[in-house]
Amino acid sequence: MKEPLCVPELSENNVNSLEITTMIGCPVMCTVCPQTPLKNNYESDAKYMSLDNFKTALSTVPRDTLINFAGYSEPFANPKCLDMIEYALTEGYAVGLYTTLYKVDKQIALRLIELKQKFNRAFCRFFVHLPDASGNMRGLKMSVDYLEILTLIDQEINPVYMTMDENNMPHEDITSAGIRAVPWIFHTRAGTLEEDNPIVDKKDWKNEFIIECTKSKDLRTGVLLPNGDVALCCMDFGLKHIIGNLLTQTYNEVQTGKPLTEIKQSNNTIGFHTNVLCRTCQDAHDRTPWNDEEVYEMVKLIDPDSLGL
């Protein structure tokens, strides 16, 4: 059994990762998840990721990369999801899982528990997005079976719980079972969430200066799609930036390719625009205190390496 080269702590935010979108068109239909731009801009008939394609895509990914089963959809909407999780763990990757437990029956739950026990350190993140008191998770219906699975997972794995409710309140049946969620912070998905979202007010983020992603300084946060395409990050629901394809390129080729290089160059230049998603993302922050164009031009002449130029 291979060992991961790097296992991030649960509290680590700046983590190099590859997120796995196992299918296109999430059936859970959360009100704070912009599925419409995803479906409109996905240019492929491959709705579900096959296990073979997943293995091919993973074959050149460095083992210091966290493989996150999350992306733009509920992972278990794809029946092969558990096989992919097991394969990634067996190949020596640290693995994270973000799930609503949609389509997770007792057999799948027991296999998840077994994998967590076998690969405890490597299976390092296990988050459950709970149905909430406001009914934001429209495609997942509360039931006795769901509560049974949730209770089993809670007892054996003790995951981190989240909701998509502005008051952070799970469904009343879940609250009655004694399960509590961690605080949830709304994200605009870099502006891809619809303006008239009924749950929370949309903030208008405008990053004007030299910016850096708080999730990965090197922008190693791609999202793998069923057709092998890699989108920039988990905020790019509109697929604005396809930076490569792991069925036809190596991971290194994607990371050093022209699309990602141009995004990095743009982020190292002063000036707000909407050509690059990072400019409207709340997970980007000013990398320097230089909020003045004249100072920036001086630094560019004196020490361009400090700007990544």
Backbone hydrogen bonds, N-H to C=O, Kabsch-Sander energy under -0.5 kcal/mol:
donor,donor_aa,acceptor,acceptor_aa,energy
2,K,90,T,-1.1
5,L,63,R,-1.4
6,C,63,R,-0.8
12,E,9,E,-1.4
15,V,13,N,-1.3
15,V,215,K,-1.6
17,S,220,R,-3.0
18,L,66,L,-2.7
19,E,222,G,-2.9
20,I,68,N,-3.3
21,T,19,E,-0.6
21,T,224,L,-2.5
22,T,20,I,-0.8
24,I,47,K,-1.5
29,M,26,C,-0.7
31,T,136,N,-1.9
33,C,30,C,-1.4
35,Q,33,C,-1.9
38,L,34,P,-0.7
39,K,35,Q,-2.6
40,N,36,T,-2.3
41,N,37,P,-1.5
42,Y,38,L,-1.0
43,E,41,N,-0.8
44,S,42,Y,-1.1
47,K,45,D,-1.4
49,M,22,T,-2.7
54,F,50,S,-2.1
55,K,51,L,-2.3
56,T,52,D,-2.3
57,A,53,N,-2.8
58,L,54,F,-2.1
59,S,55,K,-1.0
59,S,56,T,-0.7
60,T,57,A,-0.6
61,V,58,L,-1.4
65,T,62,P,-1.3
66,L,16,N,-2.4
67,I,94,A,-2.8
68,N,18,L,-2.1
68,N,66,L,-0.8
69,F,67,I,-0.6
69,F,96,G,-3.1
70,A,20,I,-0.7
70,A,68,N,-1.3
73,S,70,A,-1.4
77,A,74,E,-1.8
78,N,75,P,-1.6
81,C,78,N,-2.1
84,M,80,K,-1.9
85,I,81,C,-2.4
86,E,82,L,-2.4
87,Y,83,D,-2.2
88,A,84,M,-2.5
89,L,85,I,-2.2
90,T,86,E,-2.5
91,E,87,Y,-2.1
92,G,89,L,-1.4
93,Y,88,A,-2.1
95,V,122,A,-2.7
96,G,67,I,-2.4
97,L,125,R,-1.9
98,Y,69,F,-2.5
99,T,127,F,-2.4
104,V,101,L,-1.9
105,D,103,K,-0.9
109,A,105,D,-2.6
110,L,106,K,-2.5
111,R,107,Q,-1.7
112,L,108,I,-2.5
113,I,109,A,-2.3
114,E,110,L,-2.2
115,L,111,R,-2.5
116,K,112,L,-2.6
117,Q,113,I,-2.2
118,K,114,E,-2.3
119,F,115,L,-3.1
120,N,117,Q,-0.6
123,F,119,F,-3.5
124,C,95,V,-0.7
124,C,122,A,-2.2
125,R,95,V,-1.4
127,F,97,L,-3.3
128,V,160,V,-2.8
129,H,99,T,-2.5
129,H,127,F,-0.5
130,L,128,V,-0.7
130,L,162,M,-3.7
133,A,169,M,-2.9
135,G,132,D,-1.4
138,R,29,M,-0.9
138,R,136,N,-1.2
139,G,28,V,-3.5
140,L,137,M,-1.2
141,K,139,G,-0.6
147,L,143,S,-2.1
148,E,144,V,-2.0
149,I,145,D,-2.2
150,L,146,Y,-2.8
151,T,147,L,-2.4
152,L,148,E,-2.0
153,I,149,I,-2.6
154,D,150,L,-2.5
155,Q,151,T,-2.3
156,E,152,L,-2.1
157,I,153,I,-2.7
158,N,153,I,-1.3
160,V,126,F,-2.4
162,M,128,V,-2.6
168,N,165,D,-2.0
171,H,131,P,-2.7
174,I,171,H,-1.0
175,T,171,H,-2.3
176,S,172,E,-2.2
177,A,173,D,-0.7
178,G,175,T,-1.6
179,I,174,I,-1.7
182,V,161,Y,-3.0
186,F,184,W,-0.6
191,G,188,T,-0.5
192,T,189,R,-1.6
193,L,188,T,-1.7
197,N,194,E,-1.3
205,W,203,K,-0.9
207,N,279,R,-3.0
208,E,206,K,-0.7
211,I,209,F,-0.5
211,I,267,N,-2.3
212,E,285,H,-2.2
214,T,283,D,-2.9
219,L,216,S,-1.7
221,T,219,L,-1.2
223,V,231,A,-2.1
224,L,19,E,-3.4
224,L,222,G,-0.5
225,L,229,D,-2.8
228,G,225,L,-2.4
230,V,244,G,-2.6
231,A,223,V,-2.6
231,A,229,D,-0.5
232,L,241,H,-1.7
236,D,233,C,-1.5
237,F,235,M,-1.9
239,L,236,D,-1.8
242,I,240,K,-0.5
243,I,230,V,-2.5
243,I,241,H,-0.7
244,G,230,V,-0.7
246,L,228,G,-2.6
248,T,245,N,-1.0
249,Q,245,N,-1.8
254,V,250,T,-1.9
255,Q,251,Y,-2.4
256,T,252,N,-1.9
257,G,253,E,-0.5
257,G,254,V,-0.7
261,T,257,G,-2.0
262,E,258,K,-2.5
263,I,259,P,-1.5
264,K,260,L,-2.3
265,Q,261,T,-2.3
266,S,262,E,-2.2
267,N,263,I,-2.3
268,N,264,K,-1.0
268,N,265,Q,-0.5
269,T,266,S,-1.6
271,G,208,E,-3.9
279,R,276,V,-1.6
280,T,277,L,-2.1
281,C,278,C,-1.4
284,A,281,C,-1.3
285,H,212,E,-2.1
287,R,210,I,-3.4
288,T,210,I,-0.7
291,N,289,P,-1.4
296,Y,292,D,-2.1
297,E,293,E,-2.3
298,M,294,E,-1.7
299,V,295,V,-2.4
300,K,296,Y,-2.4
301,L,297,E,-1.4
302,I,298,M,-2.3
303,D,299,V,-3.3
306,S,303,D,-1.1
307,L,304,P,-1.2
308,G,305,D,-1.3
309,L,304,P,-2.2
